[in-house]
Amino acid sequence: MCGIVGAVAHRDVPGILLAGLQRLEYRGYDSAGIAVQIREAASIDRRRMLGKVADLVEDVKREPMSGHSGIAHTRWATHGAPSEQNAHPHISSDRICLVHNGIIENFESLRDELKGTGREFTSETDSEVIVHLVDSYYEESKDLLRAVKEAIQRLEGAYAIGVMCRDDPGRIVAARLGSPLVVGVGIGEHYIASDVLALRPVTDRFIYLEEGDLVDITADALSFWNVEDESVIRTSIRVQVGTDEADKGSYRHYMHKEIHEQASVVRRTLEGRIGAERVLEAALGVEAPAIFDETESITLVGCGTSYYAASVARYWIEGIAGISCNVEIASEFRYRSLVVPPKALFVSLSQSGETADTLAAHRIAAEAGFAHTMAICNVPTSSLARESELAFFMNAGVEIGVASTKAFTAQLVDLLLLTILMGRRRKLNRSAEIELVRWLSVLDRAVEEVLSLEAQIVGVAEEIMDRPNALFLGRGTLYPVALEGALKLKEVAYIHAEGYPAGELKHGPLALVDEDMPVVAIAPGNDLLEKVRSNLQEVRARGGRLYVFTDAAAGFSSSDDVSVIELPSIHQVLAPISYAIPLQLLAYHVAVLRGTDVDQPRNLAKSVTVE
């Protein structure tokens, strides 16, 4: 979950490291730190700060650092509260310096062992055991590479680490297992980072470390070893990252910018995938048709927003394609006994492609007997994409805001395309496919129309900003959208909110409804409208205040206790995409009014690379 960056060069690196940290802050922002090797003095200059990277940058401005090699870290706290003491980099014996992303599951036993040898711990983190462990092996061998190799053999859990030694300047040894790490390739300089985004200004060539890889880095050379401690060659690839996607432009927050990018995201996601009023199978690769032909059931797995996208898709896959579909929360799937149906396709959803629980579920599925695996993710070079038979990329572009918005939309579009491809083999006839593709081709315009309603949504935000709770209701495919709307309000506005199937209202939640409970309902004029109407009458009868997102066909009108926000009409299959967007805007504007940190909400991080 944390972000790490390192550099070895023939020039000063503190500026590179700090700029990289700022681009990685979406991964965690509880504390930040940097360490630079001072060659002439045979020492390490380390700075750590509680709070965000900006505080660390200001500290370095006041007291500049200089050095040609260094490592830096921005933290999302797991073991140990946010504090300067628990911030990285960690140092042992004033000579071994380390940054770590991941979780060491056997850290307590290692810590007890190391304490027994007289080593003193100054933090509450699991990471500190690694630096002491490396130092203990270095004390014996005086060889940094050997010390790191020996230390990682003792670790249980997940890690991406960068290690420096005071006595061996101009060198970083890095390794990964279960946590992402890339090597940036330059001319007379090399880098490490949790994400290519961190190194965008200094290189476009990267080497993606494989599971268990270790790399020895100097300014002029790279040497690699695999999990079997065999010397291997890893080749670099050119990765193009958009020059403007990591900037807010005229928007106050990344989240607001990313919400407003969704029309273009829809266009990009559909580009090259629909044509001649049909979905193109070639978009998923040459192996896809044969895999789809033999698939008899689908299991969708994700976490958070990705899980809600999968929950929408279950309605589509079973209703449109006529194929059995199971939806699982990745963190639960990985810990239960599995009964794998024959000829089953396992589909993992993850924006980053590095979500720890989703990756673990994917690997379990491959071992458990699923016939085929597929990834739907936003990063083509991610671990999830590389480890899947099929990869369906979202083309959402870089998403910086911690609360996912445009990635959710792109996931839904990809899942609907998958549904159509599967349905073509079963119950979806040609005319129905043509109709869906025609609606998909104008979906971007519908999204733009929804975004034009922002002023009305601000009015709703002003009414509910001071409420401590909120209830979101939906039915059918719009029930998972209600769950997602509630999640967004929780994530960025810190208001307790629950999504609920409207038909279950009288089975408990109705007890909470009174004049202080805003009830947000998703109620377009679809096949379930009359059922939803009845549910909303139950709210009104108990004095509840209703905010209804609907369309003209539904026939709702505003009154003293009902506020109606009318969205453009759209095919009911595509409604989850259209109706998710105003709920994103609602959460955003409530958060702005409440003065929260919209892009970096407390206690959260963008990429959850720890369990």
N, C-alpha and C positions, 0 to 999 in steps of 0.2 A: 504494500500500500504506500510505502514511502517512496521518495524519489532520490536517486543517486546520480552523480555525475563526476567524472574524473578526467584529467588531461595530463599528458606528458608532451612537452614541446621544446623548441629552441627559442621560445619567447615567453613573456609573462603570461600566466594562466588564470589569475584570480578573476579577471573580467569575464573570461569564457565560462568559468565555473559558476559565477553568480548569475550571469545571463541564462545559463542552462537551468539553474535552480528556479528562476522565475518562470520559466516555461514548464517546469515540472511541478509547480505548486499545486496543481489540481490533484496531485497524488497524496497530498497531506500538507498541513500548514500549522501544526502545533508548535514546532520549533525548527530552527535551521542552524546549520553550521558549516564551516569550511576549514580545511587544513592545507597548508602549503609547505613544501620542503624548501628550506633555506640552505642551499648547497654550501655556501661559504662558511656558514656557522655550524654546519652539521647538526641542524635542529629543525623542529617543526613548529610553525606558527599556526596556532589553532584559535578560532573564534566560534563561539556558540551563543545563540540567542533564543530566549523564549519568545514565541510569536512568529510573525511571518517573515518571509525572505526580505521584504523591504527594510525591516529593522536591521537585518544583518548587512545589507548593502550600505545603509547609512553608517553603520559602525566601521566598515572597511573604508568608506570615504573619509571618515574622521582620522583613522589610523591606517593608511594604505599598507597593503601586503604586496610582496614581490617574490616570485619563484617560478620555476619552469615546470614544476609538477605539483599536482594537488588533487584532493578529493573533496566533495561537498555533498550535503544531504539536507532534504526537507522531510520532516517527520509527521507521520500520522500515528498517534500513540496506541500501542497495544499493551506491552508490558511496561508499566510505570507511567505515572501521570505526566502530562506536558510540563517540562521544567528545563532549565538550562543544564542541570545535572544529568538529566536523561537524554539530552540532545546528542546527536552525532556530530562529528566523528568521535569515536572512542580511542583512547590512547592507553597503552600498557608500557611501563618502564621507560616512559619518555622516548620510545623508539619505534614501536609498532603502532600504526594509526589505521583505523578501519571505519568504513561505512557499510551499512547492511540494510537490505529490504527483505522482509520475510518473517518467519517465526521459527525459532529453534525449540522443538518440543521437549528435548531432553536437557534444557539449560539448567534446571535445578540440580540434577545429578552432576553435571559438569562443573557447575559453580561450587558445589560442596567439595568436589575433588580438588579443584584449583585452590579453594580456600585452605584446604588441608596442607597445601604446599607453601602456604604463607602469602598467597596473593590477596591483595585488598581490592574490593569492589567499591566503586563510588556511585553507581547508578542502580536503578531497579530494573534495567532492561535485560532481555534475553540476549541482546546483541553483544553486551560486554563480555560474555563468556568466550566469544569467538576471538576477540582481540587478545585476551589473556592466553587462550589456547595456542594461537599462532605464536605469541611471544615465548611461551614455554618451549615450543619446538624450535624456535629460532635460537633460543639460549643454548640449545644443544648443538645445532648444526651450523649456525651463522649463515644460513642459506634461506632467503625469504621464500623463494619458489618451493623448496622442499618443505618448509615450515607450513605454508598454506596447504600444500597437498596433504600433509599429514593431519592437519587440523580438520579439514573438511570431511575426512574419513570418519571423524568422531561425531559429526553433526547429524541429528535426526530432525526432519522438518523441511522447510523451504528457505532458500537464501539466494540473494544476489549480493556479492560483496566486492569491494575494492579495498586493497591493502597497500600501504606504503611502509617503508622502513627508513628511519633517520640515517642509518649507516649505509644505505644503498640508494642514494638520490637519483632522480631521473628514471624511476621505475615504479610501475603499479602492477600488482598481480590481482587478477579478478577471476571470479567463478560464479556459476549459476546452477541452481537446481530448484525448479518449481517456481521461481520468480524471474521476471523478464530482465534481460540485459543485452545491450547491443554494443558493438565496438565501432566507433567512427574512425574512418581512415582518411588521413590528410597527407600532405607533403611535409616531411620533417616534423610531424606531430600526429598523435593518436589519442583517442578519447574512449570513455565508456559512459553509458547513460541507461536509465530505465526505459527511455523512449527516444526515438529518433528526433522528436520535436525539440528536445533539449539542445540538440547540436545543429539545428537547421542553419544558423548563420555561419558555421565554420566548415561544414562538409555535407555532401550529398551521397557519400559512399559509406555503406554500412555492412558489417558482418553480424549476422544473428547467431549468437551462441546457442548451441544445442544443449539439451538436458544433460547436466553433468560436466559440461565443458569448463576448462580453465584456460586462461590466457595470460601470458607474460608480456608486458607492454613497455616499450621504450619509445622515444621520439622517432626512431628510425626502423624499428623492427617489431614484429608480432610473432609470437610462438604459441601454438595451441595444443592442448591435450584433451582427450575425451574422457568419459566416465571410467574407462578401463585403464586410464593413465598411459594411453598410447599417443604418441605424437601424431597429429593430424593436420591436414590443410583445410582451412575454411576460406571460401571465396567471398569477395565483397560483391554487393549489388548496388546499383544506383537507385535511390529512393527520392522521388520528387515530392516535396511537401509544398503546398500552396503558400505563396508569399504573403497573402493577405488574410488567411483563415485564422491565424493566431492573433490577429489584431481586432480590437473592438470597433474600430472605425468611429462613426458618429454615435454609436450606442453607448449608453451608460454602463451596461452590463453585458457580459458574454451571453447570459441566458436570454436576454431580450433580443440580441442579434441572432442567436441561433433559432429562436422561435420564428423570427421573420425570414429566415433563410429557407423555410420549409417548402415553399413553392418551388424554388430552384432545386432543393433536395429531391423532391418528387420527380422533377424532370430528369435529373442525373440518374436517379435510381432506375427509371424506366428506359433510359437511353440504351439502344442496342438490344433491348429485351422484348419489345413489342413491335410488331410491324404487320401490315396486311391483315389487320384486325385479328391477330393471334399472338400468343406468347411464344417466343422463340426458344426452343429447347437448347439450342447451341450455346445460349448464354451461360449455362451451367456446366459446360464441358462435354467432351465427347462420350464420357462414361455415363452421363446422367440418364439418357433414355433407357439403357439396359437396366440400370438400378431402379428407375421408376417403374419399369415394366414388371419387375418381380416383387415390388414392395406391396405387402398386404396390410401393414399397420405402421403408424408413425408415433414415435415418442419425442415430444418437444421438452427441452430442459433449459432453464434460465434462472436468473436471480433478479429480484427487484423489478424494475421496469421491463426488462427482457422477459421475465416470467409473465407479466400482464400481457405483453404482446403475444406470447405463446398461447395464453388463455383465450384471447380473441380468435386466434387461428384455429383453435380446436373446433369452434362453431363452424368456421369456414370449411375445414378439411372434412369434417363429418357430414355437414349439410350440403356442400357443393360437390365435393369429390366423392363422397360416399365411402370413405375409408376410415377405419377405426383410428382414433387419435387419443393418446394419453399425454397429459401435461404434468411436469414434475418441477418442484423447486430443487435446484441443484444441490443445495446444502443438505436436504433431506434424502434425496435420491441416493447419494453416495454412501449412506449409512443404513440402508435397509436391504433385506433379502430380495433378490430380483427373480421374477418369473418372466423370461424373455419370450415373447411370441415368435413364431417362425416368420422369416422373411420380413423382419422389422427394420425400419430406417430410424436411426437415432439422429436427431437434429439439435445441435447446441446453439443457443443464442447468446451473444455477448458483444457489446459495443467494442470493447478493447481487444477481445480475443485472448485476454490474459487473466480473466476472473478466476481466482483459485478454485472455488467450488465448482464452477462450470467445467474448467479444465479437468479436474479430478473426476467429475461425473462422466465426461467424455472418455477418459482413459478406462474407467471401470466398464463402460458400455462396450468398448471395443473388446475387452477381455471376457465379458459376460455372455457373448454370443449374438449380439445384434449383427444383422447381416451386413449393414452398411452404415457409415457415419457421414454427417454433413454439418458444416458450420455456416451460420449466418452471422457475419460480423463486419466491422467497419475498417479493420486493419488487415490488409492482404498479407502482410509479413508476420502476423501474430502467431503465437504458438498454436492456437486453436485452428487457424486456417491451415497451417503447415501439417498438422496431425490428422486432418480430416480427408476422407476420400473425395468429397465434393465440397466446394467452398462457394458460397453465394454472398457477394460483397454488397454492402449497403450503399456505398458511394455517398455517404452523408457529409463527408469532409470532416476536418478536425472539430471535435466537440470539446470545448474547454470548460463550460459550466458544469459543475458537479451534478446538478439535477438534469438528467437526460431529457431532451425534448426532440430535436430533429432526428436523433438516432431511433427513437421510438417510432416516428413516422416512417422512416426508411425500413425498419424491421417489418412493419405492417405491410408495406408495399411488397417487399420481398416474399413475405409469407403468403400474400394473396397470389402472387405470380406462381409460387410453388403449388398452391391449392389448385390453380387453373391447370397446371401441367399434370398434376395427379388426377384431377377430375376428368381431363380429356380421355383418360384410359378407362373411365368407369361411367359415371352418371351425367357428366357435364356435356350437353350436346353442343353442336357447332354454333347455333344461334345464340345460346346463352353465353358462350365464350366471346362471341362478337360483341354482344351487349356490354359485358364486363370490360372488355378491352377499350371500347369506345368511351365508357365512363372513366377508365384509367387515363385515357389520353387527354381528358379535360380536367383531371383532378387538380392540377396545379392552379387552374383558374378558380376552382372552388376554394382552395386553400387561401388564395389571395383575397377572395371575398370574405372569408371568415376573419382574416387578419384585419380587414377594414372595420370590423365591429369593435375594435379595441377600446374606443371611447366609452361605449356602453358597458364594457366589462370593467373598466376603471370605476364606473359608478357602483357596480356590485361590490367591488373590492372595498370601496369606502364604507359600505354598509356592514361588511362582515369583519373588518380588520380588527375590531376589538372583542370579537367573540372568542371564547376559549375553546369552543368545539364546533365541529361542522359534520354534517352527514351528507354523503354523496350516494345517489340512487340511480340504478340503471337496470335494464333487463336484456337478456340475450347477449349479443355481441357487445352491447354497451354496458353490461355489468363490469367486465374487466376495465373498461374506460373509466367507470366510476371509481374503481380501486386505484387506478393510476392518477386520477384527479385528486383523490384524497392523499395519496403519497406525495404528490408535488406540494400540496399545502403544508404537509408535515415537514418536508425536507427544507423548504426555503423560508416559510413564514412561521415555523415553530408553533403551529396551531394543531391541536389534536383533532384528527379527522378520520372518519371511517367510511370506506366504500361498502355498499351493501346491495344485494339483489332486492329490487323494490318489492317483489312478491313475499319476501321474508320480513318485511317491516313489522308486521303484527306479531311476529314470533320473537319479540324481545326489544329491538331498537325503538319501537314506538313509545316505550316507557321513558325515553330520553327527550322526546319531542315536547318543546314548549316554546314560548315566544322568544327565548334567548338562544334557541338552536336553529341556525340557518340550515336549510335543507336544499341542496343543489341536486336537481333532477335532470336527467338526460332523457328527453321524451320526443323524438321525432315521430312523424306520422307513418309508422311502420306497422307490421302485423301485430305488434304487442301494445299498440297505443292505448286501446281501451282498458287493458289490464293495468297499465301504468297510471292512467287517469284515476282509476279506482284507488290505487295506492296513494296517490297524491291527495285525494279527498280525505283519506285517513289522517294525513298530516294537517290539513286545514282544519279538520274537526277538532284537533288537539291544540289549536292555536299556533301551529308552526308557521314559520316564514319561508316561503318557497321562492327559489330562483330556478326558472325552468329554461333550459337550453333546448330549443325545438326548431320546427320549420313551419312554413305557412300551411302545409297540409294538415298539421295536427290541430290547428284552430284554437290554440291557447290565446288568452288575452290577459293583459296586466290588470291588477286590482290592488286594493290596499295591502293584501297579504301575499300577492303573487307578482313577481317581476319576471317578464318574459324577454329572452334574448333570442331573436329569430335568425337562424342560420340559413344559408342557401339550400335549396333542395338538392338531394344527391341520392344515387342508388343506395338502397339500404345496406347492401354488402359493404360499401365504402364508408358508411357512416362512422365507424370507429375512428377512422383517420381524420375525418372532418371534425368530429366532436371532441377529440382529445385536445385540439389546439386552443379553443377558448378556455379550457380548464387550465392549461399551461399559463395562459395570459392572466387568468384570475389569480393563480398562486403567485406569479411574478409580481403583480401589482399590489397584492396584499403584503408581500414581503417588503416591497419598496416603502409602502406606507408605514409599516412597522419598524423600518430602519434596520433590518437584518442584513447580514452579509450574503447577498443573493448568490454570487458565484462560488463562494467558499463557505457554505453553511457549516455551523459548528458540528464537530464530532464526525464529519463525513469526509470522504475522499472519492475521487472520480473512479479510479481503477482499483478494485478490491482484490489485491494480489496475495492476501493472506486469508486463512480460514476464519 
